[in-house]
């Protein structure tokens, strides 16, 4: 049954609006968005798509075709849904909108998502952004995509309890076809850079290990970098965030840190410098330099930030050991999820076969490989 017909069967009337928002990859700049750093995401052809209509009530009904489950959200009592599985992100967006004094209307939503859940490709951001655009359009509210991204980040922070930075929601909302976004997460200044990779293409691979403790470990890392910054501030009072500290300044002040806090801060400062160099390399078409920076990013995430784990490491290093691959690294929060690899055109199928075989031998998990392209973040169609 087509989703449009299924919508009408579920809700008794046809949808009036269709909105999609994209998942994302991040070329480089991992775990620095919440430290005020620059990142280089790009939006994918994997999307959260919402069919919607107003229903004239004070209830938002949200159906997930992937899960075959419906959540009903009372606009008069939105705080009760924090523990939901499906529907929590929608409730969070509605809650933030309500607290901001934005108008809300009852509506019916039919949601489908091709961004794999738990993959590190930001299915949550895609769900939030697509829902937020729908809620604003159905209420007749003029919307701005940058502010929509900020709203969705606030929902994930305050309602869902994940202290994420702005990157995922911004990439989902603001992505452009065949372009990476060089985003300053402190100022929200951004620049589009054509994603021209020469004779190489991006392969997204999923380690398919179920995420465990991602939220708690993510929040733990954020607390660690906050503590590191507090120790550095007396020596570097100009630094409002770790991204404000240059490698040279850090070298002169890092003696106040030790152990894990030194490792965490070192990753952030060096990763911010890698992003700067990667943006220049991409603009100049220097793909080999970009590849080296991507590899260094993963190694730092593994050794210093300790957010990869056995499976993402095995997947990235299996990729690098395979003919035609010049770079591979973990993306996303870590502890599972996906890698991106730069692979020579014409060798991608052999790459998938070889990496999949080696990865299974080392971990017992079967990797998935996604045929992806870089597409616009948000698309809207009135029906």
MOCOR-V608663 format. One record per pair of residues at least 12 apart in sequence whose C-alpha atoms are under 10 Angstrom apart, sorted by the first residue. I is the first residue (numbers start at 1). J is the second residue. If there is no record, write none. Layout:
BEGIN
I:J  I:J
END
This chain:
BEGIN
3:51  3:65  3:110  3:111  3:112  4:51  4:110  6:65  6:110  7:51  7:52  7:53  7:63  7:65  7:108  7:109  7:110  7:111  8:110  10:63  10:108  10:110  11:52  11:53  11:55  11:61  11:63  11:107  11:108  11:109  11:110  12:55  13:53  13:54  13:55  13:108  14:51  14:52  14:53  14:383  15:50  15:51  15:52  15:53  15:54  15:108  15:109  15:110  15:382  15:383  16:51  16:52  16:53  16:54  16:138  16:381  16:382  16:383  17:50  17:51  17:52  17:53  17:54  17:109  17:134  17:137  17:138  17:380  17:381  17:382  17:383  18:49  18:50  18:51  18:52  18:53  18:109  18:110  18:111  18:130  18:134  18:379  18:380  18:381  18:382  18:383  19:47  19:48  19:49  19:50  19:51  19:52  19:111  19:129  19:130  19:131  19:132  19:133  19:134  19:137  19:378  19:379  19:380  19:381  19:382  20:46  20:47  20:48  20:49  20:50  20:51  20:111  20:112  20:113  20:126  20:127  20:129  20:130  20:131  20:133  20:134  20:172  20:173  20:376  20:377  20:378  20:379  20:380  20:381  21:43  21:44  21:45  21:46  21:47  21:48  21:49  21:50  21:113  21:123  21:125  21:126  21:127  21:128  21:129  21:130  21:131  21:133  21:169  21:171  21:172  21:173  21:174  21:175  21:376  21:377  21:378  21:379  21:380  22:42  22:43  22:44  22:45  22:46  22:47  22:48  22:49  22:113  22:114  22:115  22:121  22:122  22:123  22:125  22:126  22:127  22:129  22:130  22:168  22:169  22:171  22:172  22:173  22:174  22:175  22:374  22:375  22:376  22:377  22:378  22:379  23:42  23:43  23:44  23:45  23:46  23:47  23:48  23:113  23:114  23:115  23:116  23:120  23:121  23:122  23:123  23:124  23:125  23:126  23:127  23:168  23:169  23:171  23:172  23:173  23:175  23:374  23:375  23:377  24:41  24:42  24:43  24:44  24:45  24:46  24:47  24:115  24:120  24:121  24:122  24:123  24:125  24:126  24:167  24:168  24:169  24:170  24:171  24:172  24:175  24:331  24:332  24:374  24:375  24:377  25:40  25:41  25:42  25:43  25:44  25:120  25:121  25:122  25:168  25:171  25:172  25:180  25:202  25:204  25:331  25:332  25:338  25:339  25:340  25:374  26:39  26:40  26:41  26:42  26:43  26:120  26:121  26:167  26:168  26:171  26:180  26:181  26:329  26:330  26:331  26:332  26:339  26:340  27:39  27:40  27:41  27:42  27:180  27:181  27:182  27:195  27:202  27:275  27:278  27:279  27:290  27:291  27:293  27:294  27:297  27:328  27:329  27:330  27:331  27:340  27:341  28:40  28:41  28:182  28:271  28:272  28:274  28:275  28:276  28:278  28:279  28:290  28:293  28:294  28:295  28:296  28:297  28:298  28:329  28:330  28:331  29:41  29:167  29:182  29:183  29:268  29:270  29:271  29:272  29:273  29:274  29:275  29:276  29:278  29:294  29:297  29:331  29:332  30:167  30:267  30:268  30:271  30:272  30:275  30:297  30:298  30:300  30:301  30:305  30:330  30:331  30:332  30:333  30:334  31:164  31:165  31:167  31:218  31:221  31:222  31:264  31:267  31:268  31:271  31:272  31:301  31:305  31:307  31:331  31:332  31:333  31:334  32:165  32:167  32:185  32:222  32:225  32:242  32:243  32:267  32:268  32:269  32:271  32:272  32:275  33:164  33:165  33:166  33:167  33:168  33:183  33:184  33:185  33:186  33:243  33:268  33:272  34:163  34:164  34:165  34:166  34:167  34:185  34:186  34:222  34:225  34:226  34:241  34:242  34:243  35:165  35:185  35:186  35:222  35:225  35:226  35:229  35:240  35:241  35:242  35:243  35:244  35:265  35:268  35:269  35:272  36:165  36:166  36:184  36:185  36:186  36:187  36:188  36:240  36:241  36:242  36:243  36:244  36:268  36:272  37:165  37:183  37:184  37:185  37:186  37:187  37:241  37:242  37:243  37:244  37:268  37:269  37:271  37:272  37:273  37:275  37:276  38:167  38:181  38:182  38:183  38:184  38:185  38:186  38:187  38:188  38:189  38:190  38:243  38:271  38:272  38:273  38:274  38:275  38:276  38:279  39:167  39:171  39:180  39:181  39:182  39:183  39:184  39:185  39:190  39:271  39:272  39:274  39:275  39:276  39:278  39:279  40:167  40:171  40:179  40:180  40:181  40:182  40:183  40:184  40:190  40:191  40:192  40:193  40:275  40:276  40:278  40:279  41:167  41:168  41:170  41:171  41:172  41:175  41:179  41:180  41:181  41:182  41:183  42:168  42:170  42:171  42:172  42:174  42:175  42:176  42:177  42:178  42:179  42:180  42:181  42:182  42:192  42:193  42:195  42:373  42:374  42:375  42:376  42:377  43:121  43:122  43:126  43:168  43:170  43:171  43:172  43:173  43:174  43:175  43:176  43:177  43:178  43:179  43:180  43:181  43:372  43:373  43:374  43:375  43:376  43:377  43:378  44:115  44:121  44:171  44:172  44:175  44:176  44:177  44:178  44:372  44:373  44:374  44:375  44:376  44:377  45:114  45:115  45:177  45:371  45:372  45:373  45:374  45:375  45:376  45:377  46:113  46:114  46:115  46:116  46:121  46:122  46:123  46:126  46:370  46:371  46:372  46:373  46:374  46:375  46:377  47:112  47:113  47:114  47:115  47:116  47:122  47:123  47:126  47:127  47:130  47:172  47:375  47:377  47:378  47:379  48:111  48:112  48:113  48:114  48:115  48:123  48:124  48:125  48:126  48:127  48:128  48:129  48:130  48:131  48:172  48:378  49:109  49:110  49:111  49:112  49:113  49:114  49:126  49:127  49:130  49:131  49:378  49:379  49:380  50:62  50:63  50:64  50:108  50:109  50:110  50:111  50:112  50:113  50:127  50:130  50:131  50:133  50:134  50:380  51:63  51:108  51:109  51:110  51:111  51:112  51:130  51:131  51:134  51:381  51:382  51:383  52:107  52:108  52:109  52:110  52:111  52:131  52:134  52:135  52:138  52:382  52:383  53:105  53:106  53:107  53:108  53:109  53:110  53:134  53:135  53:138  53:383  54:105  54:106  54:107  54:108  54:109  54:135  54:138  54:139  55:105  55:106  55:107  55:108  55:109  56:105  56:106  56:107  56:108  57:74  57:75  57:105  57:106  57:107  57:108  58:73  58:74  58:75  58:76  58:104  58:105  58:106  58:107  59:71  59:72  59:73  59:74  59:75  59:76  59:77  59:104  59:105  59:106  59:107  59:108  60:72  60:73  60:74  60:75  60:87  60:90  60:91  60:94  60:104  60:105  60:106  60:107  60:108  60:109  60:135  61:73  61:74  61:87  61:90  61:106  61:107  61:108  61:109  61:110  62:86  62:87  62:90  62:91  62:107  62:108  62:109  62:110  62:111  62:131  63:86  63:87  63:108  63:109  63:110  63:111  63:112  64:86  64:87  64:109  64:110  64:111  64:112  64:113  65:110  65:111  65:112  65:113  66:111  66:112  66:113  66:114  67:86  67:111  67:112  68:111  69:86  69:87  70:86  70:87  70:109  70:110  70:111  71:84  71:85  71:86  71:87  71:88  71:90  71:91  71:109  72:87  72:91  72:108  73:87  73:88  73:90  73:91  73:94  73:106  73:107  74:91  74:106  75:91  75:94  75:95  75:98  75:104  75:105  75:106  76:95  76:98  77:91  77:95  78:90  78:91  78:92  78:93  78:94  78:95  78:96  78:98  79:91  79:92  79:94  79:95  79:159  81:95  81:159  81:160  82:159  82:160  82:161  83:159  83:160  84:160  87:127  88:124  88:128  88:155  88:156  88:159  88:160  89:124  89:125  89:127  89:128  89:129  89:131  89:132  89:152  89:155  89:156  89:159  89:160  90:124  90:127  90:128  90:129  90:130  90:131  90:132  90:135  90:152  90:155  91:128  91:131  91:155  91:159  91:160  92:128  92:132  92:151  92:152  92:153  92:154  92:155  92:156  92:157  92:158  92:159  92:160  93:127  93:128  93:129  93:131  93:132  93:135  93:148  93:151  93:152  93:153  93:154  93:155  93:156  93:158  93:159  93:160  94:128  94:131  94:132  94:135  94:136  94:151  94:152  94:155  95:155  95:158  95:159  96:151  96:152  96:153  96:154  96:155  96:156  96:158  96:159  97:132  97:135  97:136  97:148  97:151  97:152  97:154  97:155  100:151  102:135  102:136  102:139  102:141  103:135  103:136  103:138  103:139  103:140  103:141  104:135  104:136  104:138  104:139  104:140  104:141  105:135  105:136  105:138  105:139  105:140  106:135  106:138  106:139  107:134  107:135  107:138  107:139  109:131  109:134  109:135  111:127  111:130  111:131  112:127  113:126  113:127  114:126  115:127  116:206  116:208  116:337  116:338  116:370  117:210  117:211  117:337  118:206  118:208  118:209  118:210  118:211  118:212  118:214  118:332  118:333  118:334  118:336  118:337  118:338  119:205  119:206  119:207  119:208  119:209  119:210  119:211  119:331  119:332  119:333  119:334  119:336  119:337  119:338  119:339  120:168  120:206  120:211  120:330  120:331  120:332  120:333  120:334  120:335  120:336  120:337  120:338  120:339  121:168  121:204  121:206  121:331  121:332  121:333  121:337  121:338  121:339  122:167  122:168  122:169  122:171  122:172  122:332  122:333  123:168  123:169  123:172  124:152  124:156  124:168  124:169  124:172  125:149  125:152  125:153  125:156  125:166  125:167  125:168  125:169  125:170  125:171  125:172  125:173  126:152  126:168  126:169  126:170  126:171  126:172  126:173  126:377  126:378  127:152  127:169  127:172  128:148  128:149  128:151  128:152  128:153  128:155  128:156  128:169  128:172  128:173  129:145  129:148  129:149  129:150  129:151  129:152  129:153  129:168  129:169  129:170  129:171  129:172  129:173  129:377  129:378  130:148  130:152  130:172  130:173  130:377  130:378  130:379  130:380  131:152  132:145  132:148  132:149  132:151  132:152  133:145  133:148  133:149  133:173  133:378  133:379  133:380  134:380  136:148  144:173  145:169  145:170  145:172  145:173  145:174  145:377  145:378  146:169  146:170  146:171  146:173  146:174  146:188  147:170  147:173  148:169  148:170  148:173  148:174  149:166  149:167  149:168  149:169  149:170  149:171  149:172  149:173  149:174  150:165  150:166  150:167  150:169  150:170  150:173  150:188  151:166  151:169  152:166  152:168  152:169  152:170  152:173  153:165  153:166  153:167  153:168  153:169  153:170  154:166  154:169  156:169  160:215  161:215  161:216  161:219  162:214  162:215  162:216  162:218  162:219  163:215  163:216  163:218  163:219  163:220  163:221  163:222  163:223  164:215  164:218  164:219  164:222  164:333  165:185  165:186  165:222  166:183  166:184  166:185  166:186  166:188  167:181  167:183  167:184  167:185  167:188  168:332  169:377  170:183  170:185  170:188  170:190  170:377  171:183  171:376  171:377  171:378  172:376  172:377  172:378  173:376  173:377  173:378  173:379  174:190  174:192  174:376  174:377  174:378  175:192  175:374  175:375  175:376  175:377  175:378  176:192  176:193  176:194  176:374  176:375  176:376  176:377  176:378  177:194  177:195  177:373  177:374  177:375  177:376  177:377  178:192  178:193  178:194  178:195  178:196  178:373  178:374  178:375  178:376  179:191  179:192  179:193  179:194  179:195  179:196  179:374  179:375  179:376  180:192  180:193  180:194  180:195  180:196  180:279  180:282  180:374  181:193  181:194  181:195  181:279  182:275  182:276  182:278  182:279  184:243  185:243  186:240  186:241  186:243  186:244  193:279  193:280  193:282  193:283  194:282  194:283  194:285  195:282  195:283  195:285  195:374  196:282  196:283  196:284  196:285  196:286  196:287  197:282  197:285  197:286  197:287  197:288  197:290  197:342  197:343  197:344  198:285  198:286  198:287  198:344  198:345  199:287  199:342  199:343  199:344  199:345  199:346  200:287  200:324  200:325  200:326  200:341  200:342  200:343  200:344  200:345  200:346  200:347  200:348  201:325  201:340  201:341  201:342  201:343  201:344  201:345  201:346  201:347  201:348  201:372  201:373  202:325  202:327  202:328  202:339  202:340  202:341  202:342  202:343  202:344  202:345  202:348  202:370  202:371  202:372  202:373  202:374  203:325  203:328  203:339  203:340  203:341  203:342  203:343  203:348  203:351  203:352  203:369  203:370  203:371  203:372  203:373  204:328  204:329  204:330  204:331  204:338  204:339  204:340  204:341  204:342  204:368  204:369  204:370  204:371  204:372  205:312  205:315  205:316  205:319  205:328  205:330  205:337  205:338  205:339  205:340  205:341  205:352  205:355  205:356  205:367  205:368  205:369  205:370  205:371  206:311  206:312  206:315  206:330  206:336  206:337  206:338  206:339  206:340  206:366  206:367  206:368  206:369  206:370  207:310  207:311  207:312  207:313  207:314  207:315  207:316  207:330  207:335  207:336  207:337  207:338  207:339  207:356  207:359  207:360  207:363  207:365  207:366  207:367  207:368  207:369  208:311  208:312  208:336  208:337  208:338  208:365  208:366  208:367  208:368  209:310  209:311  209:312  209:335  209:336  209:337  209:338  209:363  209:364  209:365  209:366  209:367  210:335  210:336  210:337  211:333  211:334  211:335  211:336  211:337  212:334  212:335  212:336  213:335  214:307  214:333  214:334  214:335  214:336  215:333  217:306  217:307  217:333  217:334  217:335  218:307  218:333  218:334  218:335  221:260  221:261  221:264  221:305  221:306  221:307  222:264  223:261  224:260  224:261  224:262  224:263  224:264  224:265  225:241  225:242  225:260  225:261  225:262  225:263  225:264  225:265  225:266  225:267  225:268  226:241  226:242  226:261  226:265  227:257  227:261  227:265  228:242  228:254  228:256  228:257  228:258  228:260  228:261  228:262  228:263  228:264  228:265  228:266  229:241  229:242  229:243  229:245  229:257  229:261  229:265  230:242  231:253  231:254  231:256  231:257  231:261  232:245  232:250  232:253  232:254  232:255  232:256  232:257  232:265  233:253  234:253  234:256  235:249  235:250  235:252  235:253  235:254  235:256  236:249  236:250  236:252  236:253  242:265  242:266  242:268  242:269  242:272  243:265  243:268  243:269  243:270  243:271  243:272  243:273  244:269  244:272  245:265  245:268  245:269  245:270  245:272  246:269  246:270  246:272  246:273  247:266  247:268  247:269  247:270  247:272  247:273  248:269  249:269  250:265  250:266  250:269  250:270  251:266  254:266  259:304  260:304  260:305  260:306  261:304  261:305  262:304  262:305  263:300  263:301  263:303  263:304  263:305  263:306  264:300  264:301  264:303  264:304  264:305  264:306  265:304  265:305  266:300  266:304  266:305  267:297  267:299  267:300  267:301  267:302  267:303  267:304  267:305  267:306  268:300  268:301  268:304  268:305  270:296  270:297  270:300  271:293  271:294  271:296  271:297  271:298  271:300  271:301  272:297  273:293  274:290  274:292  274:293  274:294  274:296  274:297  275:290  275:293  275:294  275:297  277:289  277:290  277:293  278:290  278:291  278:292  278:293  278:294  281:293  287:326  287:327  287:342  288:326  288:327  288:342  290:326  290:327  290:342  291:325  291:326  291:327  291:328  291:329  291:341  291:342  292:326  292:327  292:328  293:327  293:329  294:326  294:327  294:328  294:329  294:330  294:340  294:341  294:342  295:316  295:317  295:320  295:326  295:327  295:328  295:329  295:330  295:341  296:327  296:328  296:329  297:328  297:329  297:330  297:331  298:312  298:313  298:316  298:317  298:327  298:328  298:329  298:330  298:331  298:339  299:313  299:316  299:317  299:328  299:329  299:330  301:313  301:329  301:330  301:331  301:334  302:329  302:330  302:334  306:334  306:335  307:330  307:332  307:333  307:334  307:335  307:336  308:329  308:330  308:331  308:332  308:333  308:334  308:335  308:336  308:337  309:330  309:334  309:335  309:336  310:335  310:336  310:362  310:363  311:330  311:335  311:336  311:337  311:338  311:359  311:360  311:362  311:363  311:364  311:365  311:367  312:329  312:330  312:331  312:334  312:335  312:336  312:337  312:338  312:339  312:359  313:328  313:329  313:330  313:335  313:336  313:339  313:359  314:355  314:358  314:359  314:360  314:362  314:363  315:328  315:329  315:330  315:338  315:339  315:340  315:341  315:355  315:356  315:358  315:359  315:360  315:362  315:363  315:367  316:328  316:329  316:330  316:338  316:339  316:340  316:341  316:355  316:359  317:329  317:355  317:358  317:359  318:351  318:354  318:355  318:356  318:357  318:358  318:359  318:362  319:339  319:340  319:341  319:342  319:343  319:351  319:352  319:354  319:355  319:356  319:358  319:359  320:341  320:342  320:343  320:351  320:355  321:351  321:354  321:355  321:358  322:343  322:347  322:350  322:351  322:352  322:353  322:354  322:355  322:358  323:343  323:344  323:347  323:348  323:350  323:351  323:354  323:355  324:342  324:343  324:344  324:345  324:346  324:347  324:348  324:350  324:351  325:341  325:342  325:343  325:344  325:345  325:347  325:348  325:351  326:341  326:342  326:343  326:344  327:340  327:341  327:342  327:343  328:340  328:341  328:342  328:343  329:341  329:342  338:367  338:368  338:369  339:369  340:369  349:369  352:367  352:368  352:369  352:370  353:367  353:369  355:367  355:369  356:368  356:369
END
